[in-house]
Amino acid sequence: MIAAYPGANAETVLESVIIPIEEQINGVEGMSYITSTASNTGTAEITVYFNQEMDADIAAVNVQNRVSRANSLLPQEVLQNGVTTQKQETSALMFISMYSESDVYDATFIQNYLKINVIPAIQRIRGVGDVSVFSQQDYAMRIWLKPEKLAAYNLIPSDITAALKEQNLEAAAGSLGQNSGEAFSYTLTYSGRFKEVKQYGNIVIKALGNGQFLCLNDVAKIELDAQSYSSNAMSLGNPAVFMGIFQTKGSNAREIIENIKITLKSVEKDLPKGLNIFVPYDTSLFLNASIDKVITTLVEAFILVFLVVFLFLQDFRSTLIPAIAVPVSIIGTFFFLNVFGYSINLLTLFALVLAIGIVVDDAIVVVEAVHAKMDEGEKNPKKATLTAMNEISGAIISITLVMAAVFIPVTFISGPTGVFYEQFGVTLIIAILISAVNALTLSPALCALLLKTHKEDEDLKNKSALKRFYTLFNRGFNASVERYGKSLHFLYKRKWVPALLLILAVLGIFWTSEKIPTGFVPNEDRGIIFANIELPAGASLDRTNAVAKDLYSRINGIDGIVAVNFIKGRSLISGAGSNYGFGIIKLADWKNREDAATSVQAITGKLFGVVADVPEANIIFFSPPSIRGFGNSAGFEVNLLDKFGGEFKDLDKVNKEFSMALMKHPEIKYAQSSFNTNYPQYEMKINVPLAKEKGVPINSIFSTLQGYIGGVYASDFSKFGKQFRVYIQSLPDDRADVGDLNNMYVRTNSGEMTPITQFVELERVYGPQSVTRFNLFNSATITGATNDNFSTGDAISVIEQEASKLPSNYTIAYSGLTREEVSAGNQTTFIFILSILFVYFLLSAQYESYLLPLAVVFSIPFGVFGAYISTYLFGLENNIYFQIALIMLIGLLAKNAILIVEFAVQRRKNGESIVNAAIHGAKSRLRPILMTSFAFILGLMPLVLAKGVGAAGNKSIGTGAAGGMLIGTVLGVFIIPILFILFQWLQEKVSSKPAIVSQQNED
């Protein structure tokens, strides 16, 4: 919601505009939190954040209805300017600049060219929520009043406003001749609102007598110029106007940007010579590069998985069967994602990369089982397939149900965290279910058709080097299987070793979880760096311009930077103000910045070094957040709240102390707040008794000051097919300092003119440039970043530590991405435990035992420890990607255990002892376990070794999953049989020994 109160200071806007509206909006259905900002420019902005599940259209209607309730409480000037309510995402989809290389076109011309020719076309694009121009240089009819002339004719600004309202209007006089029996009717027309400077100059203010009249151009200078002069911009070193494109919720960002680019191409054809368009910030570049990278990773993962399977199966026919499972599952997943209303995005593509190593598992198990039967002597592939499927169908169904079950609890998570889990979970569930159907139908059929018996070793003598390698590999593997069996006998006799390993794994999980830094999502190189410029309180826009030009000359040309742009008079962090500015620094394409010296971290470090000797301003550089819509900067964002609504000076004092306390910690790189009560101001003191004595209405004093100094929106006019505003205000030279008030006069009831300084005394004071509120409390926003080797989780710990020392009437509240990180809290721990419970109860139902599934459950800590220790050793953080990897590991590690336990149970039912059943089951399943595990691990290697775009997210999920799978598999194959022996023994103690099942081979 946006409103304007021309001429009002921040505190006046807060009390007369924001508080009445906030009181009505607060508590609207689905609201998460509400923030507001009032500035000395007279603008009021209120932003209502809604829960992820809330329908954006309904939310907008609800807010609009509540805002309308406050209309009766708002000043008339605010209602005249309008209160705008609109829905949009909080961060821009792209920034576009139009700049001039010619002196012919100034910023005012550029903005109005955009307004007339470009912005309407962009607004019509489906999915565009708003086009926001970062300046207010729309055309306006500027009526520059001359105070001395008005005083000479006994006039005040309200007289000019009245004349405009009287003469600059549309008329609807009707028609002559209607219903009168006349042959024709004649519509009465009037020229309507004036459009030209000359017409406004000829407006009659008063009659002077003797046929003479006082016109507006006698007491004012009139020109067509800009509505506001509070900001300007520079793109590639040229004067420019910037606009930000915001999308509506649920729209396709990629499609919107493509359509915008098509529109811009058509616009460029008609641009006047000297005008150019530049796009300094385009979120689709990162998205497209990331998708291309993921597709490349997808192909790399498929090739690596294919090679691992080929190594173990050793013939193309056998390898082809699991290879077919990959496209079948992925294409099927695309189909069902479309049916369920999901889109192809980074999260679903990420999940498909992980799925490649998973969906081949079932097919590998089928092929390996059929080969095992053929190696045992069955020459008929069909009969070998039938026998094998009778043995492994139960295991495949168990694996599938368990893999799908671990992702069911993730759908319980709400908010942005839930979106992450849901996108991953649903994609993997679909792929896994399709792969299971494939393994139970297509893969057995292909086995029966394609597989052939392997030749004996003797038949391979004098053959190719590849076949000799296969022979040596098989001999070595078979010898390893025998040694593996002996190792299991050794561990069975020394049961304390597995118990000790299990205890060490659990302790290792707790130790590494304390050591690993925490975060929400990793900071990615998005190809852009933002700069925030803040000059001392009260600094003019001219000083900000000078700093921006100096900064441009310093950083333009740094290796890795391709374009530098600045917007002065406003800030992404601090809002509007003459002492603020922000820069958009575009980096070279990722493929041209592959070395460490041109990474976003290295370039940011160089930028901080370049501005270290700029004393005129405080300049910081930061990257946008990894997830759009959660603030404007990566790092952390916290709000200091004054619960008792005290003085702003007290809030400023506590805010500075809190920020300094944060920066004393080594974790914090900087903690900055724009809230400052040291802006120079003048407080008006009205001599009310004297004004009453002289017959001067108090509201006349204020309206006169507003008309001369603040400016009054007096009327409207149409030009170029658009509607613009008419403003009255004195010339800048007539309101430059306090002494100029002596030339401003107010009229008494008797018609005499008297200096306004007779009733107004100005006292030098200091106050805020803008004031903010958070959930109806006065607040100060602090944004910051962490030093290298520290995470946002570390920053949150520091903030909580320092917040506990605040005075009792102050507290903190998080916003942006930090709020989501804190809200997620221990949700992941809860989901992790719930996923394990799902696995446990599912297996309990299948095995008809509450004890035997514990052999599977107790094997999971080894993989979890592997994930934590690998993440710790690689210097990564515990974020949402890592947590997704942990959830996935539950299913993958359970799969290995299920294969061993399932075959051990079958052998136990066939009459073998518990120990022999466990060892024989483990030996028979070692090959498919290693094959599937190493296929998955190799499939993750492109993620683990990722560089360039999206590398941080790739490494986060790939390293934890690969490390967990490696350690979980290596230790699990030794520990799971021992766990089976223990829990099968307990099961038979508390129930009964399983019946012996005789098994006959079919001929």
Secondary structure, 3 states (H helix, E strand, C coil): CEEECCCCCHHHHHHHHHHHHHHHHCCCCCEEEEEEEEECCCEEEEEEEECCCCCHHHHHHHHHHHHHHCHHHCCHHHHHHCCECCCCCCCCCEEEEEEECCCCCCHHHHHHHHHHHHHHHHHCCCCEEEEEECCCCCEEEEEEECHHHHHHCCCCHHHHHHHHHHHCCCCCCCEECCCCCCCCCEECCCCCCCCCHHHHHCCEEEEEECCEEEEHHHHEEEEEEECCCCCEEEECCEEEEEEEEEECCCCCHHHHHHHHHHHHHHHHHCCCCCEEEEEEEEHHHHHHHHHHHHHHHHHHHHHHHHHHHHHHHCCHHHHHHHHHHHHHHHHHHHHHHHHCCCCCCHHHHHHHHHHHHHHHHHHHHHHHHHHHHHHCCCCCHHHHHHHHHHHHHHHHHHHHHHHHHCCCHHHHCCHHHHHHHHHHHHHHHHHHHHHHHHHHCHHHHHHHHHCCCCCCHHHHCCCCHHHHHHHHHHHHHHHHHHHHHHHHHHHHHCCHHHHHHHHHHHHHHHHHHHHCCECCCCCCCCCEEEEEEECCCCCCHHHHHHHHHHHHHHHCCCCCEEEEEEEEEEECCCEEEEEEEEEEEEECCHHHCCCHHHCHHHHHHHHHHHCCCCCCCEEEEECCCCCCCCCCCCCEEEEEEECCCCCHHHHHHHHHHHHHHHHCCCCEEEEEECCCCCEEEEEEEECHHHHHHHCCCHHHHHHHHHHHHHCEEEEEEEECCEEEEEEEEECHHHHCCHHHHHHCEEECCCCCEEEHHHCEEEEEEEECCEEEEECCEEEEEEEEEECCCCCHHHHHHHHHHHHCCCCCCEEEEECHHHHHHHHHCCHHHHHHHHHHHHHHHHHHHHHCCCCCHHHHHCCHHHHHHHHHHHHHHCCCCECHHHHHHHHHHHHHHHHHHHHHHHHHHHHHHCCCCHHHHHHHHHHHHHHHHHHHHHHHHHHHHHHHCCCCCCHHHHHHHHHHHHHHHHHHHHHHHHHHHHHHHHHHHHHHHHCCCCCCCCCCCCC
